[in-house]
Amino acid sequence: MWKTASLLICLVLVLATLGVIMLASASGVQGESRYHNANHFLIRQVVWLALAGAGGVAAARIDYHRLRWLAVPLVAFVVVLLVMCLIPGVGLLINGSRRWLGMGFANFQPSELAKFAVVLFLAWWVKRNERRVTTIRDGVVIPMGVMGFVLLLIFLEPDYGTTMLIGAVGMAVLFLGGTRLSYLTIISAACLCLFAVAIAHDPNRLGRFLAFLHPERYAEDQAFQLTQGINAFVSGGPYGTGLGHGMQKQYYLPEAHTDFILPIIAEELGFGASIGVLLLFLGIFVCGIAIVVRARDTFGRLLAFGITLTLTLQAMLNIGVVTGCLPTKGLALPFISYGGSSMVMSGIMIGVLVNVALHAGGLIEDEDTREIKDRLRTI
């Protein structure tokens, strides 16, 4: 699996490099306006990228089997952080949501850590209860109860996009682990109904949904960002306006360096570049599934599957939003959008995925193999 791991790393490096280049172009106006430094966001992103690389290398070197001991403590830690986000005066209120904790030099978004924590917990739980995962108690009540509580806290921030992402990934992990499809279908239907009721009673989210259905009616308010994003795709054409020569980043597209960075790529580098980004994420998905198939145990298989699905599904949701195929959700484009929490956690998850691949290829001995060899040496 060394070739698969190497290809995976190369794909991520290409995305990260593209992200740095495009961030230098897309964030200059905002940086100059808000911080009197056109390179403000670029410098910080390079720092986050370095931390993500360090975290990824560390995760790739640590036997992923040891992560089993972190499953419960990490989820508990995430719950504490998410509760802190909801406390006025502790969690930072930005754009009507309490998703961040101030750390002085930066803001931390606990829901990014929750993505990995939930996958890790579910992989550990299914492995621990392999023979009983088809029962309601061990296949639904306990794992779904833990995941549901985490999702409730994220939902209350509110962060509907991350709630849906983690929920979908969690359901998929449980299904792969052996939970009955009938149970998951019923729960999914119930959750969708609750989601619909919540959106109907939230004027802001309802406005976003209506803007998605009728963007032409809300082009000056709720659908303004989407409209400008589509304009960027159109103005870029097949070859683009040239790096640094896009117009939408000139205050037309408010989130040009974060969630809506793909339209800037399309505008300046052309439609082919945006297709290239899509293909790079498809490559990550293929590499991830190859690692899942070759994983040596249930825990590694589910962990790799959850990580692969988290990163690639988030990318697809982001692409769906900026192209008008999905309502606005506020999800970053992994490895490209500006954001420290997302970048660092994505790097760590890639490191864990690489570690599973190296174990699958026999390039790293797992704990069980070492224990057997140690016993043989004593004979």
DACORFEN-V533033 format. One record per residue. N is the residue number from 1. RES is the residue in three letters. PSI is psi in degrees with one decimal (none if undefined). D_FIRST is the distance of its C-alpha to the first C-alpha in Angstrom with 1 decimal. Layout:
N_RES_PSI_D_FIRST, N_RES_PSI_D_FIRST
This chain:
1_MET_4.7_0.0, 2_TRP_-39.7_3.8, 3_LYS_-41.1_5.4, 4_THR_-44.2_5.1, 5_ALA_-40.9_6.2, 6_SER_-42.7_8.6, 7_LEU_-41.4_9.9, 8_LEU_-46.2_10.5, 9_ILE_-41.8_12.4, 10_CYS_-42.1_14.2, 11_LEU_-43.0_15.4, 12_VAL_-41.0_16.7, 13_LEU_-38.2_18.4, 14_VAL_-45.0_20.1, 15_LEU_-44.3_21.4, 16_ALA_-40.1_22.6, 17_THR_-44.7_24.3, 18_LEU_-39.9_26.0, 19_GLY_-43.1_27.1, 20_VAL_-44.3_28.8, 21_ILE_-46.7_30.5, 22_MET_-31.3_31.7, 23_LEU_-36.6_32.8, 24_ALA_-35.1_34.9, 25_SER_-42.2_36.6, 26_ALA_-25.0_36.9, 27_SER_-5.1_38.0, 28_GLY_-45.2_40.6, 29_VAL_-46.3_43.5, 30_GLN_-41.0_42.7, 31_GLY_-42.8_42.1, 32_GLU_-39.1_45.4, 33_SER_-42.7_47.3, 34_ARG_-31.6_46.1, 35_TYR_4.5_45.5, 36_HIS_31.5_47.3, 37_ASN_108.7_44.1, 38_ALA_-22.4_42.2, 39_ASN_11.7_39.1, 40_HIS_-55.0_39.2, 41_PHE_-35.5_36.3, 42_LEU_-46.5_34.2, 43_ILE_-44.9_34.7, 44_ARG_-38.3_33.7, 45_GLN_-37.9_30.6, 46_VAL_-38.5_29.5, 47_VAL_-46.0_30.1, 48_TRP_-38.6_28.1, 49_LEU_-39.5_25.2, 50_ALA_-42.3_25.4, 51_LEU_-39.1_25.5, 52_ALA_-41.1_22.5, 53_GLY_-43.9_20.5, 54_ALA_-43.1_21.8, 55_GLY_-39.0_21.1, 56_GLY_-42.5_17.5, 57_VAL_-43.8_17.0, 58_ALA_-43.9_18.8, 59_ALA_-34.0_16.9, 60_ALA_-22.8_13.5, 61_ARG_-18.1_15.3, 62_ILE_128.8_17.0, 63_ASP_121.2_15.7, 64_TYR_-20.1_15.6, 65_HIS_-28.3_17.7, 66_ARG_-20.1_20.5, 67_LEU_-17.2_20.8, 68_ARG_-33.8_22.5, 69_TRP_-14.3_25.6, 70_LEU_-10.1_25.7, 71_ALA_-55.7_25.7, 72_VAL_-48.4_29.5, 73_PRO_-37.5_30.7, 74_LEU_-41.2_28.6, 75_VAL_-42.0_30.1, 76_ALA_-41.3_33.5, 77_PHE_-41.8_33.2, 78_VAL_-41.9_32.2, 79_VAL_-43.8_35.3, 80_VAL_-45.0_37.5, 81_LEU_-40.9_36.3, 82_LEU_-37.3_36.8, 83_VAL_-40.6_40.3, 84_MET_-36.7_41.1, 85_CYS_-32.9_40.3, 86_LEU_-9.4_43.0, 87_ILE_119.1_45.7, 88_PRO_134.6_48.1, 89_GLY_-16.9_48.3, 90_VAL_-57.3_44.9, 91_GLY_144.1_42.6, 92_LEU_128.5_43.0, 93_LEU_108.5_44.6, 94_ILE_123.2_43.2, 95_ASN_37.0_44.0, 96_GLY_5.4_45.2, 97_SER_145.3_42.1, 98_ARG_80.6_41.4, 99_ARG_-5.5_37.7, 100_TRP_153.0_37.6, 101_LEU_130.8_38.7, 102_GLY_134.3_40.2, 103_MET_21.2_38.9, 104_GLY_-75.7_41.3, 105_PHE_-14.7_39.1, 106_ALA_168.6_37.0, 107_ASN_137.4_36.8, 108_PHE_135.9_34.0, 109_GLN_100.5_33.1, 110_PRO_-27.3_32.2, 111_SER_-24.2_31.0, 112_GLU_-40.3_27.9, 113_LEU_-33.0_27.1, 114_ALA_-32.8_28.1, 115_LYS_-46.3_25.3, 116_PHE_-40.3_22.7, 117_ALA_-41.7_25.3, 118_VAL_-43.6_25.9, 119_VAL_-45.3_22.3, 120_LEU_-44.9_21.8, 121_PHE_-46.2_25.1, 122_LEU_-39.9_24.5, 123_ALA_-43.3_21.2, 124_TRP_-43.4_23.0, 125_TRP_-45.3_26.1, 126_VAL_-42.7_24.5, 127_LYS_-40.7_22.7, 128_ARG_-28.3_26.0, 129_ASN_40.1_28.0, 130_GLU_-41.5_25.8, 131_ARG_-11.8_28.9, 132_ARG_7.2_31.2, 133_VAL_-14.9_29.3, 134_THR_-9.2_31.2, 135_THR_160.9_34.5, 136_ILE_-40.0_36.1, 137_ARG_-53.5_36.3, 138_ASP_-17.3_32.7, 139_GLY_-16.9_31.0, 140_VAL_-61.6_33.3, 141_VAL_-54.1_36.0, 142_ILE_-55.4_34.2, 143_PRO_-40.8_30.8, 144_MET_-30.4_32.6, 145_GLY_-45.4_35.4, 146_VAL_-49.6_33.3, 147_MET_-40.7_31.4, 148_GLY_-36.9_34.7, 149_PHE_-41.6_36.5, 150_VAL_-44.7_33.9, 151_LEU_-35.7_34.2, 152_LEU_-43.1_38.0, 153_LEU_-40.0_38.1, 154_ILE_-38.2_35.9, 155_PHE_-36.1_38.1, 156_LEU_-11.3_41.2, 157_GLU_-44.7_40.3, 158_PRO_147.9_40.2, 159_ASP_84.1_36.7, 160_TYR_-36.1_36.3, 161_GLY_-49.1_33.2, 162_THR_-35.7_31.1, 163_THR_-47.1_32.7, 164_MET_-39.4_31.7, 165_LEU_-52.4_28.1, 166_ILE_-39.8_27.6, 167_GLY_-45.0_29.6, 168_ALA_-43.6_27.6, 169_VAL_-43.3_24.2, 170_GLY_-43.4_25.7, 171_MET_-42.6_27.2, 172_ALA_-40.2_23.9, 173_VAL_-44.1_22.2, 174_LEU_-39.6_25.2, 175_PHE_-45.5_25.2, 176_LEU_-30.8_21.6, 177_GLY_-12.3_22.6, 178_GLY_-2.2_25.6, 179_THR_138.8_28.5, 180_ARG_136.7_31.0, 181_LEU_-34.1_31.0, 182_SER_-41.3_34.8, 183_TYR_-47.2_34.8, 184_LEU_-35.5_32.4, 185_THR_-44.7_34.4, 186_ILE_-45.4_37.7, 187_ILE_-40.9_36.4, 188_SER_-43.2_34.9, 189_ALA_-41.8_38.2, 190_ALA_-41.7_40.2, 191_CYS_-39.4_38.1, 192_LEU_-38.3_38.6, 193_CYS_-43.8_42.3, 194_LEU_-38.5_42.5, 195_PHE_-45.5_40.6, 196_ALA_-41.8_43.1, 197_VAL_-42.7_46.0, 198_ALA_-42.9_44.7, 199_ILE_-40.0_44.3, 200_ALA_-26.8_47.8, 201_HIS_6.5_49.3, 202_ASP_103.6_47.6, 203_PRO_-38.9_49.4, 204_ASN_-49.2_46.8, 205_ARG_-37.1_43.9, 206_LEU_-39.7_46.3, 207_GLY_-39.5_47.2, 208_ARG_-40.0_43.6, 209_PHE_-42.6_43.2, 210_LEU_-35.4_46.5, 211_ALA_-33.0_45.6, 212_PHE_-40.0_42.4, 213_LEU_-37.6_44.7, 214_HIS_69.1_47.4, 215_PRO_-29.5_46.1, 216_GLU_-28.1_49.3, 217_ARG_-24.8_51.5, 218_TYR_27.6_49.7, 219_ALA_-21.9_48.8, 220_GLU_-5.4_50.8, 221_ASP_-91.4_49.4, 222_GLN_-31.6_46.6, 223_ALA_12.8_45.0, 224_PHE_-47.7_45.7, 225_GLN_-43.2_42.2, 226_LEU_-43.9_40.8, 227_THR_-43.9_43.5, 228_GLN_-34.3_42.9, 229_GLY_-43.5_39.2, 230_ILE_-39.3_40.0, 231_ASN_-36.2_42.5, 232_ALA_-42.9_39.8, 233_PHE_-43.6_37.7, 234_VAL_-46.2_40.9, 235_SER_-26.3_42.2, 236_GLY_-35.3_38.9, 237_GLY_-160.8_39.1, 238_PRO_-27.1_36.6, 239_TYR_-11.2_36.7, 240_GLY_165.7_37.5, 241_THR_-8.4_40.4, 242_GLY_142.9_38.6, 243_LEU_124.7_36.7, 244_GLY_-5.0_39.1, 245_HIS_10.6_41.7, 246_GLY_151.1_41.0, 247_MET_-26.0_43.9, 248_GLN_-25.5_42.4, 249_LYS_-10.3_41.3, 250_GLN_58.3_45.0, 251_TYR_-1.1_45.7, 252_TYR_-40.1_45.3, 253_LEU_103.6_41.9, 254_PRO_-37.7_42.1, 255_GLU_45.2_38.3, 256_ALA_-28.5_37.3, 257_HIS_-1.4_34.9, 258_THR_-106.3_33.5, 259_ASP_-32.0_33.0, 260_PHE_38.9_34.5, 261_ILE_-24.7_32.7, 262_LEU_-42.3_31.2, 263_PRO_-32.9_34.8, 264_ILE_-39.4_35.4, 265_ILE_-45.4_32.3, 266_ALA_-38.8_33.7, 267_GLU_-43.3_37.2, 268_GLU_-31.3_36.5, 269_LEU_-8.9_33.7, 270_GLY_165.8_34.4, 271_PHE_-35.0_33.2, 272_GLY_-34.1_30.3, 273_ALA_-39.8_28.9, 274_SER_-36.0_28.8, 275_ILE_-37.8_27.1, 276_GLY_-40.2_24.5, 277_VAL_-43.8_23.9, 278_LEU_-42.4_23.6, 279_LEU_-35.0_21.0, 280_LEU_-42.6_18.9, 281_PHE_-34.0_18.9, 282_LEU_-39.5_18.1, 283_GLY_-40.7_15.0, 284_ILE_-40.4_14.1, 285_PHE_-45.0_15.0, 286_VAL_-44.4_12.9, 287_CYS_-42.9_9.7, 288_GLY_-43.6_11.0, 289_ILE_-36.2_11.9, 290_ALA_-38.9_8.6, 291_ILE_-40.3_7.4, 292_VAL_-45.9_10.9, 293_VAL_-36.9_10.8, 294_ARG_-2.8_8.1, 295_ALA_146.2_9.7, 296_ARG_-10.9_11.7, 297_ASP_169.3_15.0, 298_THR_-42.4_17.3, 299_PHE_-48.1_17.5, 300_GLY_-38.4_13.9, 301_ARG_-47.1_13.8, 302_LEU_-36.7_17.1, 303_LEU_-46.1_16.4, 304_ALA_-40.2_13.4, 305_PHE_-45.3_15.6, 306_GLY_-41.6_18.5, 307_ILE_-46.9_17.1, 308_THR_-46.7_15.7, 309_LEU_-37.5_19.1, 310_THR_-50.0_21.1, 311_LEU_-45.1_20.0, 312_THR_-36.4_20.1, 313_LEU_-38.7_23.2, 314_GLN_-41.6_25.0, 315_ALA_-43.8_24.3, 316_MET_-37.5_25.7, 317_LEU_-41.8_28.7, 318_ASN_-45.8_29.5, 319_ILE_-38.7_29.4, 320_GLY_-37.6_31.5, 321_VAL_-49.7_34.0, 322_VAL_-17.5_34.6, 323_THR_1.5_35.0, 324_GLY_11.8_37.5, 325_CYS_-16.7_35.6, 326_LEU_154.6_35.6, 327_PRO_154.7_38.1, 328_THR_132.1_37.5, 329_LYS_-20.2_35.4, 330_GLY_31.3_34.7, 331_LEU_136.9_30.8, 332_ALA_158.9_29.2, 333_LEU_110.9_26.7, 334_PRO_136.7_23.6, 335_PHE_-7.8_23.0, 336_ILE_-49.6_26.1, 337_SER_151.8_29.1, 338_TYR_136.6_31.1, 339_GLY_121.6_30.7, 340_GLY_-48.0_29.7, 341_SER_-46.0_28.8, 342_SER_-44.7_26.6, 343_MET_-48.2_24.8, 344_VAL_-45.7_24.3, 345_MET_-35.7_23.1, 346_SER_-40.4_20.7, 347_GLY_-42.7_19.2, 348_ILE_-42.6_19.0, 349_MET_-38.4_17.3, 350_ILE_-39.0_14.6, 351_GLY_-43.4_14.2, 352_VAL_-41.4_14.0, 353_LEU_-41.9_11.3, 354_VAL_-39.6_9.1, 355_ASN_-42.0_10.2, 356_VAL_-39.6_9.4, 357_ALA_-42.9_5.6, 358_LEU_-37.6_6.1, 359_HIS_-39.8_8.4, 360_ALA_-33.4_6.6, 361_GLY_0.6_4.6, 362_GLY_10.5_8.2, 363_LEU_-19.0_8.3, 364_ILE_130.6_10.9, 365_GLU_134.7_13.5, 366_ASP_175.2_14.8, 367_GLU_-39.7_18.6, 368_ASP_-42.6_19.3, 369_THR_-43.6_17.7, 370_ARG_-38.8_19.6, 371_GLU_-41.5_22.7, 372_ILE_-44.0_22.7, 373_LYS_-39.4_22.4, 374_ASP_-38.7_25.2, 375_ARG_-39.4_27.4, 376_LEU_-35.0_27.0, 377_ARG_-25.8_28.1, 378_THR_-10.6_31.2, 379_ILE_none_32.3
